[in-house]
């Protein structure tokens, strides 16, 4: 008996230690460095990227053939200052970047972010630093820099006007020219002699070409339209651009889905800017202005080809058309989406991230893909169970650089030969030793049906051990045009969510991440469904279907299903708690929209004699699609989190909801993050938000330890 007891104790100790060995801290799983802004120079083999190392953001560079990473800047504080618009001069000698702002926001992205609450806020500035190393110098306050092909100066936007400065910051920046309106989309001619830009004048927009201070600006085929996305031909004499209708016309239905027309035009800059239409999008819903990454993704490629992206066949695909017009050639015919599209420096190849490959699970991954600009000969360069995105080609055409990850390894810059071969992962030494690579769950792809028959994809994180019936959480991504993947995400916001889902699984929760309709990756009908969002919230049935599906799984305690998400995911979390408190036991609503009419879908009457024909009906549907309309049936406890410098969802959305829930007597806790934005620019604030979410669910859904 004593022997049995001793063996039992030893086994129990071993089991306890094994279980303990599988746990890890939130700080550990959030310690990974996150790379973005990957770019290459037009000559040679030089690449650069930004790394966010626990809030300390810096520029790194590498050069072939060994591509040894080298830290170029030395910012040492977790101060919320992001690095964007990273680029290398064509000669490879200079690196330019913008430091500051919040460039994923819906408004005020160019304004300073002051997460440290310092009395004197930081500035949004353009910086220059030699690729070989040296002192980083602030060129000027401004945004959206574009380096001249001559590698001597940089044009940029400041207060809606175009400015210019020498790359080496040897003299002060000055206004390049002044044009009435708000100017953007700077594009240098390949020979550096001219600058194309877009001049937005509210109800119409022109493409302009600036040559020098003594030559009048050339307006390209001015019309009553909105012109955008100018791109130069290799000869620096011609332009291609997109034309969409200008504002105006009689008030139309707010609820009826309508085709959004667009067309492609070319212009001869050398002959007074005369332009002609070479292609018009099909007049269908799917043929409307594309709404995925990069929009039109327009470029003037080699061999007199114009390349662009269109959703016209139901998928965001790449097309190529002769510069003289004709029928477009479909370059990417398979059922998948192309995003993060770049063109090789010789203009002969398009590279992109695609959710395609030989594995049926690839629809929930990303791989690096390439296709010639004039032939439908697409190649998936990185098949397998990993994820790869944002591929670029080096200036010498020898190497493809990308960012890669797996379900367990966090994202890192990666290179491979353009002729293909084995990818080489860079900077692996920067992943901290305590990062719990081997302890992370490999999420499983699951699918289920919504009541209307829509197939919905999700990723299931299943912990080992613990009780046979586990508490469960549904994670709802934001956007909504986003897709969560079978591994680390290419967005820093959703990489943070993936890390939190891993931590929650490590704490004993079953976690289901739901890719509801309105998201990307599954075709036009999924991305642009009828009655979505503020016009009916049809996507909510996918979220509810996820909870019903979970409740039927043998490992799930159906009485302990929680839900959380941020932004649009916060909206759907609030909608779930308001409509189905009997199904959802608790929730964490992170900067969600709660009243569509106050966010961006106002349908109030105007002073015009002509009225919107369905204004009253639309106002009713917008209200009924908002969580605040169902507060009377909200009984489940909730934690509400919001940063008060949010530039995507107004802070007042949560202020309003808190007052309503308080009056209703709903059990509620709150967390306000002062002076941070929608994207948790400060690492410690992202940790605070994640820790509060995890601790709340453990209190509400897990049995207290005896």
C-alpha positions as CSV (number, residue, x, y, z in Angstrom):
1,X,0.0,0.0,0.0
2,X,2.8,2.4,0.9
3,X,4.6,1.5,-2.3
4,X,1.5,2.2,-4.3
5,X,1.0,5.5,-2.5
6,X,4.6,6.5,-3.2
7,X,4.3,5.6,-6.9
8,X,1.1,7.6,-7.0
9,X,2.7,10.6,-5.5
10,X,5.7,10.4,-7.9
11,X,3.3,10.0,-10.8
12,X,1.3,13.0,-9.6
13,X,4.4,15.1,-9.2
14,X,5.6,14.1,-12.7
15,X,2.1,14.9,-14.1
16,X,2.1,18.3,-12.3
17,X,5.5,19.1,-13.6
18,X,4.5,18.1,-17.1
19,X,1.5,20.3,-17.0
20,X,3.5,23.1,-15.7
21,X,6.0,22.6,-18.5
22,X,3.3,23.2,-21.0
23,X,2.3,26.6,-19.6
24,X,3.9,29.9,-20.5
25,X,3.5,33.5,-19.7
26,X,1.7,36.1,-21.8
27,X,4.9,38.1,-21.7
28,X,6.8,35.2,-23.2
29,X,4.4,34.5,-26.1
30,X,4.3,38.3,-26.8
31,X,8.1,38.7,-26.8
32,X,8.5,37.9,-30.6
33,X,10.0,40.5,-32.9
34,X,7.5,41.5,-35.6
35,X,8.9,42.4,-39.1
36,X,7.1,44.6,-41.7
37,X,7.8,47.2,-44.3
38,X,10.0,44.8,-46.3
39,X,11.5,46.5,-49.4
40,X,14.4,46.2,-51.8
41,X,16.6,48.6,-53.8
42,X,16.3,48.9,-57.6
43,X,20.0,48.0,-58.0
44,X,22.1,45.3,-56.3
45,X,20.9,42.9,-53.6
46,X,20.0,45.2,-50.7
47,X,16.9,44.8,-48.6
48,X,15.4,46.6,-45.6
49,X,12.6,46.0,-43.1
50,X,11.4,47.3,-39.8
51,X,11.4,45.2,-36.6
52,X,9.1,45.8,-33.6
53,X,10.9,44.3,-30.7
54,X,8.5,44.6,-27.7
55,X,7.6,48.1,-28.7
56,X,11.1,49.2,-29.7
57,X,10.9,49.8,-33.5
58,X,14.0,49.9,-35.6
59,X,15.2,49.6,-39.2
60,X,17.2,46.5,-40.2
61,X,19.0,45.9,-43.5
62,X,20.8,43.0,-45.2
63,X,22.7,42.5,-48.5
64,X,23.4,39.4,-50.6
65,X,24.9,37.0,-50.9
66,X,24.8,36.2,-47.2
67,X,22.0,38.6,-46.2
68,X,23.3,38.9,-42.6
69,X,20.8,41.2,-40.8
70,X,22.2,44.5,-39.5
71,X,20.4,46.9,-37.2
72,X,20.6,50.3,-38.7
73,X,18.8,52.6,-36.2
74,X,18.9,52.6,-32.4
75,X,15.5,53.5,-30.9
76,X,15.4,52.1,-27.4
77,X,12.0,53.0,-26.0
78,X,8.6,51.4,-26.1
79,X,7.2,54.8,-27.1
80,X,4.5,53.9,-29.7
81,X,6.3,55.5,-32.6
82,X,5.7,53.3,-35.7
83,X,8.0,53.1,-38.7
84,X,6.3,53.3,-42.1
85,X,7.1,54.2,-45.8
86,X,10.4,52.4,-45.6
87,X,12.4,52.5,-48.9
88,X,15.9,52.3,-50.2
89,X,17.2,54.7,-52.9
90,X,17.7,53.2,-56.3
91,X,21.5,53.3,-55.9
92,X,21.2,51.4,-52.6
93,X,23.0,54.1,-50.6
94,X,20.1,55.6,-48.5
95,X,17.3,54.4,-46.4
96,X,14.2,56.6,-45.9
97,X,11.4,56.1,-43.4
98,X,8.6,57.9,-41.6
99,X,8.6,57.7,-37.8
100,X,5.4,58.4,-35.9
101,X,1.7,58.6,-36.7
102,X,-0.9,55.8,-37.0
103,X,-1.0,54.7,-40.6
104,X,-3.6,52.1,-40.2
105,X,-6.2,54.6,-39.0
106,X,-9.4,55.8,-40.7
107,X,-8.6,59.5,-39.9
108,X,-5.8,61.6,-38.6
109,X,-3.1,59.0,-39.5
110,X,-0.6,61.7,-40.1
111,X,-1.0,63.3,-36.6
112,X,1.4,62.5,-33.8
113,X,0.7,59.6,-31.4
114,X,1.7,60.3,-27.8
115,X,1.4,57.1,-25.9
116,X,3.9,58.3,-23.3
117,X,1.7,61.3,-22.5
118,X,4.7,63.6,-22.7
119,X,4.0,67.4,-22.3
120,X,5.7,68.0,-25.7
121,X,4.3,65.3,-28.1
122,X,6.5,63.6,-30.7
123,X,6.5,64.6,-34.3
124,X,5.7,62.7,-37.5
125,X,8.9,63.0,-39.4
126,X,10.8,61.7,-42.4
127,X,14.2,60.3,-41.6
128,X,17.2,59.4,-43.7
129,X,20.1,57.1,-42.8
130,X,23.0,55.7,-44.9
131,X,22.6,52.0,-45.8
132,X,26.2,51.5,-44.7
133,X,25.4,52.9,-41.3
134,X,25.7,56.2,-39.6
135,X,23.6,58.8,-38.0
136,X,19.8,59.0,-38.7
137,X,18.8,62.5,-39.6
138,X,15.3,64.1,-39.6
139,X,14.7,65.5,-43.0
140,X,11.4,67.2,-42.2
141,X,8.0,66.8,-40.7
142,X,5.9,65.1,-43.3
143,X,4.6,61.8,-44.7
144,X,4.4,59.5,-47.8
145,X,8.0,60.1,-49.0
146,X,9.1,59.1,-52.6
147,X,12.8,59.0,-53.5
148,X,13.8,60.3,-56.8
149,X,15.3,57.6,-59.2
150,X,18.4,59.8,-59.3
151,X,18.8,59.0,-55.6
152,X,19.5,62.7,-54.7
153,X,16.3,63.9,-53.2
154,X,12.9,62.9,-51.7
155,X,9.5,64.3,-52.3
156,X,6.8,64.0,-49.6
157,X,3.5,65.3,-48.5
158,X,3.1,68.0,-45.8
159,X,-0.3,69.6,-45.1
160,X,-1.7,68.3,-48.4
161,X,1.1,69.9,-50.5
162,X,4.2,68.4,-52.1
163,X,7.6,69.2,-50.6
164,X,11.1,68.2,-51.4
165,X,14.4,67.8,-49.6
166,X,17.9,66.4,-50.3
167,X,18.4,62.7,-49.1
168,X,21.4,63.6,-47.0
169,X,19.5,66.4,-45.2
170,X,22.2,68.8,-46.2
171,X,19.7,71.6,-46.5
172,X,16.2,72.4,-45.3
173,X,13.1,71.0,-47.0
174,X,11.0,73.4,-49.2
175,X,7.7,73.4,-51.0
176,X,8.2,71.8,-54.4
177,X,5.0,73.4,-55.8
178,X,1.6,74.5,-54.6
179,X,-1.6,73.1,-56.2
180,X,-5.1,73.9,-54.9
181,X,-6.7,71.0,-53.2
182,X,-5.2,68.0,-51.3
183,X,-2.3,66.4,-53.0
184,X,-1.1,62.8,-52.7
185,X,0.1,59.7,-54.6
186,X,3.5,61.0,-55.6
187,X,5.1,59.1,-58.5
188,X,8.5,60.1,-60.0
189,X,9.1,59.4,-63.7
190,X,11.7,56.7,-64.1
191,X,14.2,59.2,-65.4
192,X,13.6,61.5,-62.5
193,X,12.6,64.4,-64.7
194,X,8.9,64.8,-63.7
195,X,6.6,64.0,-60.8
196,X,3.0,62.8,-61.2
197,X,0.5,63.2,-58.4
198,X,-3.2,63.3,-57.6
199,X,-4.9,66.5,-56.7
200,X,-8.2,65.9,-54.8
201,X,-10.6,68.8,-55.1
202,X,-13.4,67.0,-53.2
203,X,-16.1,66.3,-55.8
204,X,-13.5,65.6,-58.5
205,X,-9.8,64.8,-58.7
206,X,-7.1,65.4,-61.3
207,X,-3.8,63.7,-62.2
208,X,-1.1,66.4,-62.5
209,X,2.4,66.4,-63.7
210,X,5.0,68.7,-62.3
211,X,8.2,69.4,-64.3
212,X,10.0,72.4,-62.7
213,X,9.3,75.7,-61.0
214,X,9.0,77.6,-64.3
215,X,6.8,75.1,-66.2
216,X,3.0,75.1,-65.5
217,X,1.6,72.0,-64.0
218,X,0.2,69.7,-66.7
219,X,-3.3,68.5,-65.9
220,X,-4.0,65.1,-67.5
221,X,-7.3,65.1,-69.4
222,X,-9.2,67.1,-66.7
223,X,-12.8,66.1,-66.3
224,X,-15.7,65.9,-63.8
225,X,-14.3,62.5,-62.6
226,X,-12.1,61.2,-59.8
227,X,-8.8,60.3,-61.3
228,X,-6.3,58.3,-59.3
229,X,-3.4,55.8,-59.2
230,X,-1.1,57.4,-61.8
231,X,1.8,55.1,-62.9
232,X,4.6,55.9,-65.4
233,X,5.6,54.0,-68.5
234,X,9.3,53.0,-68.6
235,X,9.9,55.7,-71.2
236,X,8.8,58.5,-68.7
237,X,6.6,59.9,-71.5
238,X,3.3,58.2,-70.8
239,X,1.0,57.6,-67.8
240,X,-1.7,55.1,-66.9
241,X,-4.3,55.9,-64.4
242,X,-7.8,54.9,-63.1
243,X,-10.9,57.0,-63.6
244,X,-14.0,56.8,-61.4
245,X,-17.1,59.0,-61.5
246,X,-17.1,62.3,-59.6
247,X,-19.6,63.1,-56.9
248,X,-23.1,64.2,-57.4
249,X,-26.3,63.1,-59.0
250,X,-29.8,62.5,-57.6
251,X,-30.0,60.9,-54.2
252,X,-30.1,57.1,-54.5
253,X,-31.1,54.2,-52.4
254,X,-28.9,53.6,-49.3
255,X,-29.8,49.9,-49.1
256,X,-29.5,48.8,-52.7
257,X,-26.1,47.4,-53.7
258,X,-24.8,49.2,-56.7
259,X,-22.0,48.7,-59.2
260,X,-19.1,51.1,-58.6
261,X,-17.7,51.8,-62.1
262,X,-14.1,52.3,-63.0
263,X,-11.9,52.4,-66.1
264,X,-8.2,52.5,-67.1
265,X,-6.8,55.3,-69.2
266,X,-3.5,56.0,-70.7
267,X,-2.1,59.5,-71.4
268,X,0.7,60.9,-73.5
269,X,2.5,63.4,-71.2
270,X,4.6,64.7,-74.1
271,X,1.6,65.8,-76.1
272,X,-0.3,68.0,-73.7
273,X,-1.7,65.2,-71.6
274,X,-4.2,63.7,-74.1
275,X,-5.7,60.5,-72.7
276,X,-7.8,57.6,-73.9
277,X,-9.7,54.8,-72.3
278,X,-8.2,51.4,-72.8
279,X,-10.5,49.3,-70.6
280,X,-13.7,49.6,-68.6
281,X,-14.7,47.3,-65.8
282,X,-17.7,45.0,-66.3
283,X,-20.9,46.7,-65.1
284,X,-21.6,44.1,-62.4
285,X,-21.3,44.1,-58.6
286,X,-18.1,42.0,-58.8
287,X,-16.8,44.3,-61.4
288,X,-16.9,47.2,-59.1
289,X,-13.9,49.1,-57.7
290,X,-11.8,46.4,-55.9
291,X,-11.7,46.6,-52.2
292,X,-8.8,44.4,-51.2
293,X,-5.2,45.2,-50.4
294,X,-3.7,47.8,-52.8
295,X,-7.0,48.5,-54.5
296,X,-6.4,48.6,-58.3
297,X,-2.8,47.5,-58.0
298,X,-2.2,49.3,-61.3
299,X,1.2,49.2,-62.9
300,X,2.8,49.8,-66.3
301,X,4.8,46.7,-66.8
302,X,7.4,45.5,-69.4
303,X,6.5,44.6,-73.0
304,X,3.9,47.3,-73.2
305,X,1.6,45.6,-70.7
306,X,-0.7,47.2,-68.1
307,X,-1.3,45.1,-65.1
308,X,-4.1,45.5,-62.6
309,X,-6.4,43.7,-60.1
310,X,-10.1,43.1,-60.5
311,X,-12.7,41.1,-58.6
312,X,-14.8,40.7,-61.8
313,X,-14.8,36.9,-61.9
314,X,-15.6,36.6,-58.2
315,X,-12.0,36.5,-57.0
316,X,-9.4,39.3,-56.6
317,X,-7.3,38.3,-59.6
318,X,-4.5,39.8,-61.6
319,X,-5.0,40.8,-65.2
320,X,-2.7,42.1,-68.0
321,X,-3.8,44.2,-71.0
322,X,-1.8,45.7,-73.9
323,X,-1.1,49.4,-73.4
324,X,-3.1,50.1,-76.6
325,X,-6.1,48.3,-75.2
326,X,-7.9,45.0,-76.1
327,X,-9.0,42.1,-74.1
328,X,-7.4,41.6,-70.7
329,X,-5.4,38.4,-70.0
330,X,-6.3,36.6,-66.7
331,X,-2.9,35.9,-65.1
332,X,-4.2,34.1,-61.9
333,X,-7.1,31.9,-62.9
334,X,-7.4,29.6,-59.8
335,X,-10.1,30.3,-57.1
336,X,-7.9,32.3,-54.6
337,X,-7.1,35.9,-53.8
338,X,-3.9,37.8,-54.6
339,X,-2.7,40.5,-52.2
340,X,0.5,42.3,-51.2
341,X,1.3,42.7,-54.9
342,X,4.7,44.0,-56.1
343,X,6.4,44.2,-59.4
344,X,10.0,43.2,-60.0
345,X,12.4,46.1,-60.8
346,X,12.7,45.0,-64.4
347,X,8.9,45.1,-64.6
348,X,8.7,41.5,-66.0
349,X,7.2,39.8,-62.9
350,X,4.4,40.2,-60.4
351,X,4.9,38.8,-57.0
352,X,2.2,38.5,-54.4
353,X,0.8,36.6,-51.4
354,X,-1.9,34.1,-52.3
355,X,-4.1,31.7,-50.3
356,X,-3.4,28.9,-52.8
357,X,-1.2,25.9,-53.2
358,X,-1.3,22.1,-53.5
359,X,-2.7,21.5,-50.0
360,X,-6.5,21.9,-49.5
361,X,-5.7,23.8,-46.3
362,X,-3.9,26.5,-48.2
363,X,-7.1,28.6,-48.5
364,X,-6.4,29.5,-44.9
365,X,-2.7,30.2,-45.4
366,X,-0.6,32.6,-47.5
367,X,2.2,31.6,-49.9
368,X,4.6,33.6,-52.1
369,X,3.5,33.4,-55.7
370,X,4.9,34.9,-58.9
371,X,3.6,35.3,-62.5
372,X,5.0,36.9,-65.6
373,X,3.3,40.1,-66.6
374,X,2.4,38.8,-70.0
375,X,1.6,35.2,-69.5
376,X,-0.7,33.1,-67.3
377,X,2.2,31.0,-65.9
378,X,1.7,31.3,-62.2
379,X,4.0,29.5,-59.7
380,X,3.6,29.0,-56.0
381,X,7.1,29.5,-54.7
382,X,6.7,28.3,-51.1
383,X,4.2,25.4,-50.9
384,X,3.9,23.6,-47.6
385,X,2.4,24.1,-44.1
386,X,4.1,27.4,-43.5
387,X,3.0,30.9,-44.3
388,X,4.8,33.5,-46.5
389,X,3.8,37.0,-47.5
390,X,4.9,40.4,-49.0
391,X,7.5,39.0,-51.5
392,X,9.8,41.4,-53.2
393,X,12.6,40.9,-55.8
394,X,16.1,42.3,-55.3
395,X,17.4,44.8,-57.8
396,X,19.7,42.3,-59.4
397,X,16.8,39.9,-59.9
398,X,18.6,37.1,-58.1
399,X,16.7,36.9,-54.8
400,X,13.2,37.0,-53.5
401,X,12.8,38.4,-50.0
402,X,9.6,37.8,-48.0
403,X,8.4,37.3,-44.5
404,X,7.6,33.8,-43.4
405,X,6.2,32.0,-40.3
406,X,4.6,28.8,-39.2
407,X,1.9,27.9,-36.7
408,X,4.6,28.0,-34.0
409,X,7.5,30.1,-35.3
410,X,6.8,33.8,-35.4
411,X,7.2,35.9,-38.5
412,X,10.8,36.6,-39.7
413,X,12.4,38.0,-42.9
414,X,13.3,35.2,-45.3
415,X,15.2,35.0,-48.6
416,X,15.4,32.5,-51.4
417,X,16.9,32.3,-54.9
418,X,14.7,33.7,-57.7
419,X,15.3,30.4,-59.4
420,X,13.7,28.8,-56.3
421,X,15.3,26.5,-53.8
422,X,15.4,26.4,-50.0
423,X,14.3,29.5,-48.2
424,X,16.7,31.0,-45.7
425,X,15.1,32.5,-42.5
426,X,16.9,35.6,-41.2
427,X,17.3,37.0,-37.7
428,X,16.3,33.8,-35.9
429,X,18.6,34.9,-33.0
430,X,16.3,37.8,-32.3
431,X,13.5,35.5,-31.1
432,X,13.9,35.5,-27.3
433,X,15.1,32.3,-25.7
434,X,11.9,32.1,-23.5
435,X,9.6,32.3,-26.5
436,X,7.5,29.1,-26.2
437,X,7.8,27.8,-29.8
438,X,7.3,24.1,-29.0
439,X,4.5,24.8,-26.6
440,X,2.2,26.5,-29.0
441,X,-0.9,24.8,-30.3
442,X,-1.1,24.0,-34.1
443,X,-4.6,25.3,-34.9
444,X,-6.9,23.0,-36.9
445,X,-9.0,24.1,-39.8
446,X,-12.7,23.6,-39.1
447,X,-15.7,24.4,-41.2
448,X,-19.4,24.7,-40.4
449,X,-22.6,26.0,-42.0
450,X,-24.6,29.1,-41.2
451,X,-28.4,28.8,-41.2
452,X,-28.6,30.2,-44.7
453,X,-26.1,27.6,-46.0
454,X,-22.9,29.7,-46.1
455,X,-19.8,27.7,-45.3
456,X,-17.7,29.4,-42.6
457,X,-14.0,28.6,-41.9
458,X,-12.4,28.8,-38.5
459,X,-9.2,27.9,-36.7
460,X,-9.6,25.7,-33.6
461,X,-7.0,25.9,-30.8
462,X,-7.3,22.9,-28.5
463,X,-5.4,22.5,-25.3
464,X,-4.3,19.2,-23.9
465,X,-5.2,17.8,-20.5
466,X,-7.5,19.5,-18.0
467,X,-11.2,18.7,-17.6
468,X,-13.1,16.7,-20.3
469,X,-15.5,19.6,-20.7
470,X,-13.6,22.8,-21.2
471,X,-14.6,26.5,-21.2
472,X,-14.5,27.9,-24.7
473,X,-13.9,31.2,-26.3
474,X,-14.8,32.5,-29.8
475,X,-12.4,35.1,-31.2
476,X,-13.9,37.5,-33.8
477,X,-11.4,39.4,-35.9
478,X,-11.9,43.0,-36.9
479,X,-11.8,44.8,-40.2
480,X,-14.0,43.2,-41.4
481,X,-12.0,42.5,-44.7
482,X,-9.5,40.3,-42.8
483,X,-8.7,36.6,-42.7
484,X,-7.2,34.8,-39.7
485,X,-4.9,32.0,-40.8
486,X,-3.5,28.6,-39.7
487,X,-0.5,30.3,-38.2
488,X,0.9,33.7,-37.4
489,X,-0.8,36.6,-39.2
490,X,0.9,39.2,-41.5
491,X,-0.7,42.1,-39.6
492,X,0.9,43.1,-36.3
493,X,-2.6,43.7,-34.8
494,X,-3.7,40.1,-35.7
495,X,-0.4,38.7,-34.7
496,X,-1.1,40.1,-31.3
497,X,-4.5,38.3,-31.4
498,X,-2.9,35.1,-32.5
499,X,-0.5,35.3,-29.6
500,X,-3.4,35.9,-27.2
501,X,-5.3,32.9,-28.6
502,X,-2.3,30.8,-28.1
503,X,-2.0,32.0,-24.5
504,X,-5.7,31.4,-23.8
505,X,-5.3,27.8,-25.2
506,X,-2.3,27.4,-22.9
507,X,-4.5,28.4,-20.0
508,X,-7.0,25.6,-20.7
509,X,-9.5,27.3,-23.0
510,X,-10.7,25.8,-26.3
511,X,-10.5,28.8,-28.7
512,X,-12.3,29.1,-32.0
513,X,-11.2,32.0,-34.3
514,X,-14.1,32.6,-36.8
515,X,-13.7,33.9,-40.4
516,X,-17.2,35.3,-40.8
517,X,-18.6,36.7,-44.0
518,X,-17.5,40.2,-44.9
519,X,-13.9,38.8,-44.6
520,X,-11.5,38.1,-47.4
521,X,-10.1,34.9,-48.8
522,X,-13.3,33.1,-49.9
523,X,-14.5,35.0,-52.9
524,X,-16.7,38.0,-53.7
525,X,-20.0,36.6,-52.5
526,X,-18.4,35.9,-49.1
527,X,-16.6,39.3,-49.0
528,X,-19.5,41.4,-50.2
529,X,-22.7,39.6,-49.0
530,X,-26.2,41.1,-49.1
531,X,-27.4,42.8,-45.9
532,X,-24.0,42.9,-44.2
533,X,-22.8,45.3,-41.5
534,X,-25.0,48.3,-40.9
535,X,-27.5,47.2,-43.5
536,X,-28.6,44.0,-41.7
537,X,-25.7,42.4,-39.9
538,X,-26.0,39.1,-41.9
539,X,-22.5,38.2,-40.8
540,X,-23.7,37.8,-37.2
541,X,-25.4,34.5,-38.1
542,X,-21.9,33.1,-38.8
543,X,-20.8,34.1,-35.3
544,X,-23.8,32.5,-33.7
545,X,-23.4,29.4,-35.8
546,X,-19.9,29.1,-34.4
547,X,-21.2,29.0,-30.9
548,X,-23.9,26.5,-31.8
549,X,-21.3,24.3,-33.5
550,X,-19.0,24.6,-30.4
551,X,-21.8,23.6,-28.1
552,X,-22.1,20.3,-29.9
553,X,-18.5,19.4,-29.6
554,X,-17.7,16.7,-26.9
555,X,-14.8,18.7,-25.3
556,X,-16.8,21.9,-24.8
557,X,-18.7,23.0,-21.8
558,X,-21.7,24.6,-23.6
559,X,-22.6,26.6,-20.5
560,X,-19.2,28.4,-20.6
561,X,-18.8,29.9,-24.0
562,X,-17.3,33.4,-24.1
563,X,-16.7,35.7,-27.0
564,X,-14.2,38.5,-27.6
565,X,-12.8,40.6,-30.4
566,X,-11.6,44.1,-31.3
567,X,-12.9,46.8,-33.6
568,X,-15.4,45.0,-35.9
569,X,-14.9,42.0,-33.7
570,X,-15.9,44.2,-30.8
571,X,-19.0,45.1,-32.6
572,X,-19.9,41.5,-33.2
573,X,-19.0,40.7,-29.6
574,X,-21.5,43.3,-28.4
575,X,-24.1,42.1,-30.8
576,X,-23.7,38.6,-29.6
577,X,-24.1,39.6,-25.9
578,X,-27.0,41.9,-26.7
579,X,-28.9,39.3,-28.8
580,X,-27.9,36.0,-27.3
581,X,-26.9,36.3,-23.6
582,X,-28.3,32.8,-23.1
583,X,-25.7,31.4,-25.5
584,X,-22.7,33.6,-24.6
585,X,-21.8,33.5,-20.9
586,X,-19.4,36.5,-21.0
587,X,-17.5,38.7,-23.4
588,X,-14.7,41.2,-23.9
589,X,-15.6,44.1,-26.2
590,X,-12.5,45.8,-27.4
591,X,-13.0,49.2,-29.1
592,X,-16.2,48.0,-30.9
593,X,-18.8,49.9,-32.8
594,X,-22.1,50.0,-31.0
595,X,-24.3,52.5,-32.9
596,X,-23.7,52.6,-36.6
597,X,-25.6,55.8,-37.0
598,X,-23.0,57.6,-34.9
599,X,-19.9,56.0,-36.5
600,X,-20.1,56.5,-40.2
601,X,-23.5,55.4,-41.5
602,X,-25.5,58.5,-40.8
603,X,-28.7,58.7,-42.8
604,X,-30.1,62.0,-41.5
605,X,-32.1,64.3,-43.8
606,X,-30.4,67.1,-45.7
607,X,-31.5,70.5,-46.8
608,X,-31.9,69.3,-50.4
609,X,-35.4,69.3,-51.9
610,X,-34.6,65.8,-53.3
611,X,-34.6,63.1,-50.5
612,X,-33.0,59.7,-50.2
613,X,-35.8,57.4,-51.3
614,X,-35.3,54.8,-48.6
615,X,-33.9,57.0,-45.8
616,X,-36.4,56.0,-43.2
617,X,-36.1,52.3,-43.9
618,X,-32.3,52.6,-43.9
619,X,-32.3,54.4,-40.6
620,X,-34.4,51.7,-39.0
621,X,-32.1,48.9,-40.4
622,X,-29.0,50.7,-39.3
623,X,-30.4,51.0,-35.8
624,X,-31.5,47.4,-35.6
625,X,-28.0,46.3,-36.9
626,X,-26.5,48.1,-33.9
627,X,-25.9,46.5,-30.5
628,X,-27.4,49.4,-28.7
629,X,-30.8,48.5,-30.2
630,X,-30.8,45.2,-28.2
631,X,-29.4,46.4,-24.9
632,X,-32.7,45.4,-23.1
633,X,-31.9,41.7,-23.6
634,X,-28.2,42.0,-22.7
635,X,-27.6,40.2,-19.4
636,X,-24.2,38.5,-19.8
637,X,-21.2,40.2,-18.0
638,X,-18.8,42.2,-20.2
639,X,-15.4,43.9,-20.0
640,X,-15.2,47.0,-22.3
641,X,-11.7,48.1,-23.4
642,X,-10.9,51.2,-25.4
643,X,-8.0,53.5,-26.1
644,X,-9.0,57.2,-26.0
645,X,-6.9,58.3,-29.0
646,X,-8.7,55.8,-31.2
647,X,-8.7,56.9,-34.9
648,X,-10.7,54.0,-36.3
649,X,-13.6,53.7,-33.9
650,X,-14.7,56.7,-31.9
651,X,-14.2,56.5,-28.2
652,X,-17.7,57.8,-27.8
653,X,-19.0,54.5,-29.1
654,X,-17.9,52.9,-25.8
655,X,-18.8,55.9,-23.6
656,X,-22.3,55.7,-24.9
657,X,-22.6,51.9,-24.4
658,X,-21.2,52.1,-20.9
659,X,-24.0,54.5,-19.9
660,X,-26.7,52.3,-21.5
661,X,-25.4,49.1,-19.8
662,X,-25.0,50.8,-16.4
663,X,-28.7,51.9,-16.6
664,X,-29.7,48.4,-17.6
665,X,-27.8,46.9,-14.7
666,X,-25.6,44.7,-16.8
667,X,-22.5,43.3,-14.9
668,X,-19.7,45.4,-16.5
669,X,-16.0,46.1,-16.0
670,X,-14.1,48.7,-18.0
671,X,-10.5,49.5,-19.0
672,X,-9.5,52.7,-20.6
673,X,-6.0,53.0,-22.2
674,X,-5.1,56.7,-22.1
675,X,-3.4,58.3,-25.2
676,X,-3.1,55.1,-27.2
677,X,-4.8,54.4,-30.5
678,X,-6.8,51.5,-32.1
679,X,-3.6,49.6,-32.8
680,X,-2.0,49.5,-29.3
681,X,1.1,51.4,-30.5
682,X,2.8,50.9,-27.2
683,X,3.8,47.3,-26.4
684,X,3.0,47.5,-22.7
685,X,-0.5,48.6,-23.6
686,X,-1.1,45.6,-25.9
687,X,0.1,43.5,-23.0
688,X,-2.2,45.2,-20.6
689,X,-5.2,44.7,-22.9
690,X,-4.4,41.0,-23.5
691,X,-3.8,40.4,-19.8
692,X,-7.0,42.0,-18.8
693,X,-8.9,39.9,-21.4
694,X,-7.4,36.6,-20.2
695,X,-7.8,37.4,-16.5
696,X,-11.4,38.3,-17.0
697,X,-12.3,35.1,-18.8
698,X,-10.5,33.0,-16.2
699,X,-12.5,34.7,-13.5
700,X,-15.8,34.3,-15.3
701,X,-15.5,30.9,-17.0
702,X,-13.0,28.8,-15.1
703,X,-13.6,27.1,-11.8
704,X,-11.5,28.5,-9.0
705,X,-8.5,26.3,-8.1
706,X,-9.2,24.4,-4.9
